[in-house]
Amino acid sequence: MGSPTDTTIRTSSLRNGVRLSEVGFGAAQIGNLYTQTTDAAARAAVDEAWSEGIRYFDTAPHYGLGLSERRLGDALRGRPREQFTLSTKAGRLLVPSPETADQADDHGFAVPASLRRQWDFSGPGVRRSIEESLERLGLDHVDIVYLHDPDAFGDQCVTEALPELVRLREAGVIGAVGAGMNQAPMLARFIRECDVDVVMCAGRFTLLDDDALSDLLPVALQHRVGVVIAGVYNSGLLSAETVPEDAKFDYEQAPLALIDRARAIAAVCAEHGVTLPEAAISYPLHHPAVVSVVMGARTDAHVTSNLERYRAAVPHALWRDLQDRGLLGSDYPPQTGDVLP
């Protein structure tokens, strides 16, 4: 990590040249995740991210039934297209649902349920999803498309969805082929069996869950596939300096054992002058397969807070202590130098 006064954000390139800033802007919250957000607040968050050097922005049709894509597209309009990388996702088509238009969305977003999500990982479904995303975003191409949470559709993704993304990449409609999930094994399968450029792994490479270390990250390195890490806070359990009793883990109430472990990690962090969220962001960024960490933001203040945490210096002694006390389950990060570069 950089020093506390370092304001730069490093960038990485995928094997096909698509570039990502080491910190990405996750746009679920500006799609009214859990609560309403104004257009002005969403625009201010994107503006702050841009002014601070973030050049990678991630969204999805799922986020607010298209609201996130529309707001992000509006906020980026007028920016030099070659200066930013944008990813969206496919696999959930948005279908008109007039019979539920007077109801609230039941997937965690504070928007009317005038549309419904329809799983579709067929080739035509993926193509349609991307065409509709481009219209909402106001763009003529997307830099990265991830298949979105295809847990129950692995075989279809291998035979239909991913080959369709490859065709769209060859046609120049998208820049890179990917998949994004809350699990590691299927992402590793996609890398082994398909022509994938990048994957997004949420919640499985954190201070509390390093499942991606056993298979996904080694196979990604072997195939030169970039890994974007999301969910570094495990839905909130690692997001505060002091871990509360009602902390969430994987979108549900955290088990007491995990709360105790997070508090133990936080105590060791404090001994080294580091906060728990700072360590949570730092931890995945030292793996050579990881090209970016995506963090959500609803406001400009959220962006500022995320970047302050990202820029904090984390001493190697912290990782050594956590490993010695049995609070990290592996010998990662590597133990060289006093401060991670």
Stockholm file with secondary structure:
# STOCKHOLM 1.0

chainA/1-341         MGSPTDTTIRTSSLRNGVRLSEVGFGAAQIGNLYTQTTDAAARAAVDEAWSEGIRYFDTAPHYGLGLSERRLGDALRGRPREQFTLSTKAGRLLVPSPETADQADDHGFAVPASLRRQWDFSGPGVRRSIEESLERLGLDHVDIVYLHDPDAFGDQCVTEALPELVRLREAGVIGAVGAGMNQAPMLARFIRECDVDVVMCAGRFTLLDDDALSDLLPVALQHRVGVVIAGVYNSGLLSAETVPEDAKFDYEQAPLALIDRARAIAAVCAEHGVTLPEAAISYPLHHPAVVSVVMGARTDAHVTSNLERYRAAVPHALWRDLQDRGLLGSDYPPQTGDVLP
#=GR chainA/1-341 SS CCCTTCCCCCEEECTTSCEEESEEEECSGGGTBSSCCCHHHHHHHHHHHHHTTCCEEECCTTTTTTHHHHHHHHHHTTSCGGGCEEEEEESEEEEECGGGTTSBCSSSBSSBCSEEEEECCSHHHHHHHHHHHHHHHTCSCEEEEEEECCTTCHHHIIIIIHHHHHHHHHTTSEEEEEEEESCSHHHHHHHHHSCCCEEEEESSSSSSCCGGGTTHHHHHHHHTCEEEEECTTGGGTTSSSSCCTTCEETTEECCHHHHHHHHHHHHHHHHTTCCHHHHHHHGGGGSTTEEEEEEECSSHHHHHHHHHHHTSCCBHHHHHHHHHTTCSSSSCSCCCSSBCC
#=GC SS_cons         CCCTTCCCCCEEECTTSCEEESEEEECSGGGTBSSCCCHHHHHHHHHHHHHTTCCEEECCTTTTTTHHHHHHHHHHTTSCGGGCEEEEEESEEEEECGGGTTSBCSSSBSSBCSEEEEECCSHHHHHHHHHHHHHHHTCSCEEEEEEECCTTCHHHIIIIIHHHHHHHHHTTSEEEEEEEESCSHHHHHHHHHSCCCEEEEESSSSSSCCGGGTTHHHHHHHHTCEEEEECTTGGGTTSSSSCCTTCEETTEECCHHHHHHHHHHHHHHHHTTCCHHHHHHHGGGGSTTEEEEEEECSSHHHHHHHHHHHTSCCBHHHHHHHHHTTCSSSSCSCCCSSBCC
//
